[in-house]
Amino acid sequence: MIELVSDSPRALARLKVAFRACPAEFEKLKHEVNAGRVSLYELSDDSYRVTVAGEIIGHSYFLWGVSGRGVIPAMRELKAYVKSAGLSSISAETYFPLVARLCRRLSTEEHACGDVTHMEMKV
């Protein structure tokens, strides 16, 4: 199940942990959510509960942040929504090598740029 939670301060607060390597980006995220350019969603099922922040950029759904339990099955669900919206991929960037490694189970393509890894998953 997916639910729009952009108006929930608690949902935004759950994402703060995803920005521990770049706290200034979390402040930018809050501004973008308040301006309506980035949306927050809660994906949940028996095996996962994940909060995501994202926006459409071109033909991709760009994830600003993801937090929660069961990220892999939640991203598989998100993939179906992104595809039905007519987009071709889900993309994200991370400072955490372990996150990039975890996402390889989703068949992501990776490109390292300094301390950041850009990931893209076709839908």
N, C-alpha and C positions, 0 to 999 in steps of 0.2 A: 504494500500500500504506500502511496505517496501523498504527502500533505504539504501545502504551502504554509510556511511558518515565518514569513518575512517580518511580520508584526510582533514576533515574540522575542523580547529581550533575553529570555532564557535560552532560546535556540541560538542566538548570536553568541551568548556567553559560552555555550558548549563548544563553539568553534575556536575559542581563544587558544586552546592547547595546540591546535594545528599551526599556530603562528609563533611558537616559542623561539624559533630561530630568526624570526623577522617581525618583531612587535610593531614596527612602524607600518607594516603592511596590514596588520589587524586594524589599526586606526583608519587606514584608507578603506578597508572593507566596510567598516561601520558607516563611513561617509557614503559609500556607493550603495549600500543597502537602504540607507535613509533617503537617498536621492532616487531610488527605484530602479537603478541600473543593474543591480545584482539582487537575485532572489535567494531565499533560504527555503530548503525543503527538508522534510523528515521522511526517510524511507524506513519502513518497519515491517517485520514479519516475525515469526517465532524464532528465527535464527539470527536476526540482526535488528539493530536500531541505530541509524546513522543520520547525522545532520550534514547537509551539503550546502555550500554557497556557490552559485554559479551564474554565468551569463552567456548569452549567445554571441560568439565572435565569428563572423563569416558563416561557414558551414559546420562549425564546431561548437559544442557546449563546453566552455572553459570552466573548470572547477577552481574556485579561489581557495576553498578549504573543505576538508572532510574530517569528521570526527565521530567516533562511536564504536560500536562493536559489530563485527561481521561485515567488514568493508567489502570483501570480495563478492559475496552474494548480493549485497546491496548495489554494487556497481553493475552487476549483471541485470538487476531489475531496472536501474537507471538507463542502461543501454537500450532497453526496449522502448522507454519513453522518448529518449533522444532520437531513436530511429523513426518512431511514429510522428515526430515533429518535423521530419524531413531533413534532419541534419546528418552529416556523414561521419562524425567522430566525437569523442570526448577527449579533452586535453587538460593537462594540469602541469604544474611545476612544483618541485619539492627540493628542499635543502637536505632531506634525510635519505641517505642511500638505502636504508632498510625499507623505506616506503616504496622506493623505485623497485627494489627487489621483490617485494610483496606483490606489486602490481604486474609483474611479469606473468603471473598466473592468468592475467586478463589479455595476454598477447599484445602488450603495449610496445610501441616503438619508442626508443629512448635516444635523446641527444643531450650530452653533457655540455654545459656552458659555465665554466668556473665551478662554483660551489652548488650550482643549481642543475637539476636534471629535468628536462622537458620530456613529458610522456604524452603519447597519443594512442588512443584505442579506436580502431574503426568500428562502426556500428552496423 
